[in-house]
Amino acid sequence: MADAAIFIDGKVRQTTNLTGVTFNSKTGFVANFTFNQIRYVHVYKDKFNNRDANSKNASAGYYNESQFLKYLVNDGVSINDLPAAKLNLDTITSAKLKDTVRVQFFRVKSPYTDFCTVDKYSWDFDPNAKVLDDTHFDIILQPGYTVVQEKITLSAVSDDFYAKTSHWLLVQILQRIKIPARIIYR
């Protein structure tokens, strides 16, 4: 059994031959990784230079990060060079029955006191199971999933800033909806 993840095209692929896999913190899709010693990053169509927005070569996908950055800053890579820098996802093996699918998201749940917590989900892959919601294109967590929560350690300054800012923001919201702020003071 291999490790697997869900790519932005909605397909589940093995990540065993990939290194440095990171996930989009909001969607849970694979954001970037290294494959065959090349770092790839997912690029949406709106991230291309404005002058190339209508080019047939300006299409979303996983691009060689170095080449795409050179394209963005006009460093010898043009829009016409980018198709060669785009990864053909068919070169990454599709997940197989019982591979372990891994997905992770930042935890964003009320009352927002556990900022910087990552929820890491895993489950056994079933090729017949639907992995994406058709309406919102969200990942569907499969029955039998496990979740591990990982707290990201912040520096004391960052942690204090977040604690004070989120408390202040909460007070402002409650005052606007006419709930006395004193109720929420610790």
Secondary structure, DSSP 8 states (H G I E B T S, - for coil): --EEEE-TTS-EEE-TT-EEEEE-TTT-SEEEEEETTEEEEEE-GGGS-GGGTT-TT---EEEEHHHHHHHHTTSS--GGGGGGGB--GGGS-B--TT-EEEEEEE---TT--STTEEEEEEEE--TTS--B-TTT--B---TT-EEEEEE----HHHHHHHHHHHHHHHHHHHHHTT--GGGG--
